[in-house]
Amino acid sequence: MPALSTLFKHIKKLGNSKVRFNIETKISPEKPNDTVSAAVFARKLLDLVREHGMQSRVTVQSFDWRTLQIVNQLQRGQGKRVKTSCLTAQQAWANNITPKSDKGPFWTGSVRAADHPDVPSMVKAAGCNIWSPYFADITPALVKKAQSLGLQVIPWTANTEAEMIAVIEAGADGLITDYPDRAKALLAQRKITIR
């Protein structure tokens, strides 16, 4: 697997200015010794993105919002900014919104569910540009609420046609899938333009 700097150099060499990068920080407040700290992780990633001039082409996403909040803090007052996407899941097998106890660990950084009426409000308070929920966690009302707050809604990972249709019909701004060819064909059938 190439290093991120190698990938950036390769894309620049190809001269392709349309390629965007959705980079996930794989970090966990439940396993603090598995990686560098959230602050070091975020700073090193942002430094690398800036070094290669990729700010306007990168979105940083994470279930652990600490890195996203730090990226946003480090960019205050700057022109070209990396977008941030708050990943969420509220399932029995994964839930980064509701902590296991009042003492944490808190996947949502400084933002607490108890202080907000819904997840879109939490994402807005965290400073993210994008809310990226598990596709089964969305409703049309939550999508509209997020969009009214100025957030894009891009659910993950809709792989079947039924899942993709549910995301489209909920009014999401995009979707994450392991099968972009299927999504592209489905959007074409529905005469939805890909931007």
N, C-alpha and C positions, 0 to 999 in steps of 0.2 A: 504494500500500500504506500503510495507516495506521500511525502510530507506536504502540508498545506502550501508551504512556500514553493515547492516544486510544481504543484498543481497551478498555482497562480502564474508562475513563470511560463508554464506550458501553454496556458490559455492566452497569455499575452503574445507569445511567439506565434500562435495560430492567427492572431489578429481578430479573434472573435469577440466583439464587444457586446453581444447579446447574452452571453452566458452569465447567469446569476448563481450565487452561492448561498445555500441554506445550511449554515454550520450549527450543529448542536453541541453545546458544552455538556459532556458526559461527566457529571459531577453529582455527588449525593451528600446531603447533610447527615444522612444516616451512617455514612462511611467516610468520615473526614480524613482518615489516614491513607485512603486509596489514591488520592490525587493531591496536587498542590492546593493551597487555599483558593477560595472563590476569588479573592482579590488578585492573587498572582495569576490565576487562570485567565481572568477577564483582561487584565492588563497585557499579558503576553499575546493573547489573541488579537486584541485591538491594535497593539503595536505592529504586529505582523500584517494585518489588513491595511493599516496606514502606510507601512513601508512599501507595499505593492500598489498603493493608490486604488484600492478596491472598495472604499467606503460606500459608494453609491450602488455597488453591485452585491453587497453582502447583507444577509439577515442572520442574526445570531438567535438561536432558539434554545430553550432549556425547560426542563421540568423543575429544575432548581433555579428559582428566580433570582437568587443572590447574584449570580454572574451577570444577569441581564440588568439589574439595578446598578451594578458597578460600571458596566459598559455605558449606560446612560449618564451616570455621574461624570465619567471621564470625558464625555463628549460635550458637556454643557458649553454653550457659547461658540461652538465650532460650526463651520459651514457644512461640508460633506459629512453626513452621519450614517453610521451603520444602523439599520432597523433592528428592533428587537421583537421577538415573538414568544409570548408566554404559552408554553405547552401546559395542557391540563388533562387530567383523567380523574373521573369520579366513579370508578368501578370497584367491585370487590377485589379484583386482582391488582389494582393500582389506583391509588388515590393520593394526589399531591395537594389537594385543597384542604382536606380535613386532617389535622395532625392526630397521631395516635394518643397523645395526651396534651394537656395544657402547657406542658413544658417543652413540647416539640419532639423531634426536630421539625423545623418549619421549612418546607420546600418553597414556600412563597415569600421568602426573605422577610422584609419588614411589614408585609401586608398580611393581615389576619382576617379569616373568613367571618369571624364574629363581628367585625367592624363594617361589613358591607352587605348590601341586600342580595347580591348575586355575584357570580364569577366574572361577568363582564366588568362590573364595577371594581372588582379586585385587580383585574388586568390593567384597567385604566389607572388605578392608584399606583400600580407598580411601574408605570411609565412605558409600558410596551406599546408598540404600534399595531401589533397583530395579536389576536387571540387564536390559538391553535388547539382546540379541544379534540378529544377523542370523538369520532363522528357520531357515536351513539349517545353522547351527552348533550347534543344540541337540540333545540326546538326553534321553530320560526320566531317565537317571541324573544328568546335569548339572542338570536342572530340580530334581530331588529334593534334590541337594546344595545348590543355591542356596537353596531353601526351608528346608532344615534350618539354614541360616545366618541365617534371618530375612529373606531377600530376596524381593521379588516378582519374577517373571520375566515380562517383556512383550516378546516378540520383534517385530522389524520385518522387512520389510514384506511380510506374507503377503497376496497378492492373488488367487490362484486358489483354488478350492474345495479342491483337493488340498493346497495349502500351509496353508490354514486348518485343515483336518482334522489334518494332521501336528502343528501347534502345539497344538491342543486335546488330541490323543491323547498328546502328550508331557507333558501336565499343567501347561502354562503358566497363569499367573494372568490373562493377557489377551493381546491382540495388537494390533499396529499394522497398519493396512491403508489403502489408497487407496479401498477400497470398503466403507464401514461398512454399507451397505444389504445387501450380500451376506453379510457376517459376521453381521449381526443375523438374517437369514433362516436361515442355517446353524445358528446357536445355538438358534433357536426350534425348528427341526426336531429337534434333539438334546435339546430340553427343558432347555437350560442357561440359567439366569437371568442377566440382565445387571444388574450392580450399578452 
